[in-house]
C-alpha cells in the first residue's frame, strides 16, 4: 500500500513476488505434497496444516523471505517503528496466520454471519474458503489440488484456507480492527503493541528492498525452492498450537485425566512452547474435537 519517501511497502514487494514466483511456487507445492507420505492421521508432514492451498504456500514463502530482518511500520509521511520479522528463539513470526485447520475450525464454530463481517473481509475473506475436511490427510489434498479440478488452476483462481491475524491479506497493513480469531494471542507480547499500529503499512527501507529484490526475485530463489521439493521438508515452522497438539499427542496418546495445569506442565516438559493456559486448552480441545470426527 502506502509508504513514505525512502521506504517500499510490502504490498509492492508482494505484487512483484507474485508476478515472478507465484506460478512456479504453486507447482512446487503440488510436487512436494504429491511426493509426500502421511505420517499417522494427524499432521501428515511438518507444516501441512499451516499452508492449506497452493496459494497459502505462496504467501508463506513470501513471509519467510523476511526472516532474520526487521520490518518497519509506516504511515504515508513517516516511519513509526520496527519489529523483528521472526523470533529465532521460538515460532513467532510478525506476519502470522491461523493454520488451515484453525481457520476452518473458527469459521465453522461461529455464526455464518461472521463470514460477512468487515473484519473477515479486510483480512482476505474475498479469497478465503474454509478447508471443510476434518482430516488433514494428504490424499484429500492431492485429489483436489494435484489430480482434481484445481490441479491446473492458476494462482489468481486459487482460494486461501488460512486466515491472517497480524496483517490484511494482499495489502500488508496492520488490521485496523484486530480480528476476533486472534483473541488467544492477547497474552503474547507483540499483540498489544501491534494494536497501536492499526492501519499502518509494513515496509522496508529502499536499501533493504533493493537487497530483498536481489536475493528473492532472482532465478536462484525459485531454483532453491524446486531443489527442496522432494517431500522431506516444507517452508516454515509449525504454529504454537500445532506444536502443542503434537507434543500432547506424544505425551498422552490416549488422552489424560490430569488437571489442565498438570497436563500443560507435562507437555511443556516434553518440549512444547510456553503459552498461556487458555492457549494450551484451545490447542488440546482442537485435538480432541478432531479425534471425534
Order of alpha helices (4+ residues) and beta strands (2+ residues): beta-alpha-alpha-alpha-beta-beta-beta-alpha-alpha-alpha-beta-alpha-beta-alpha-alpha-alpha-alpha-alpha
